[in-house]
């Protein structure tokens, strides 16, 4: 019985990922979950009390996997610069992944305070991953730099997700360049004017 419940819960989460990546938070409804999984709508409520509960479970299940992939990519690099590049590229490489699309859709939607807090905490975990590498570069405020770096990544993710005019590879390269070199390139150019 426990194995069956676990399989049904997994099927519901998989359906939720698909719904979120296809149609955003508006698409994530209990009737749609029931239809995708072949369950009665009342059965969906046996697994999740609300849409927010589905979202919280997705964050609890998917975000650690996503974070582990980013952390592994960073661990495979030896210099702070290479770790920063891996941090940015790994997150942007996940844009097409259904797990990522679901998290983006969730983040864009109206959620209750508990779900928003779980997403904030998960993002805080991402930011914490890069603080040491930024500190190794000698930045005086590595935590602040990490939050700003994540802002670059988040902006690039939104740009790719929106289907911007630029090719996704151009957006990724621009984000990596911005992360590594800032707005003024290498920083060795004298200020004009």
Buried (B, 14 or more C-beta within 10 A) or exposed (E): EEEEEEEBBEBBBBBBBBBBBBEBBEBBBBEBBBEBBEBEEEBBBEBBEEBBBBBBBBBEBBBEEBBEBBBEBBEEBEEBBBBBBBBBBBBBBBBEBBBBBBBBBBBEBEBEEEBBEBBEEBBEBBBEBBBEBBBBEEBEEBBEBBBEBBEBBBBBBBBBBEEEEEEBEEBBBBBBBBBBEEEEEEEEEEEEE
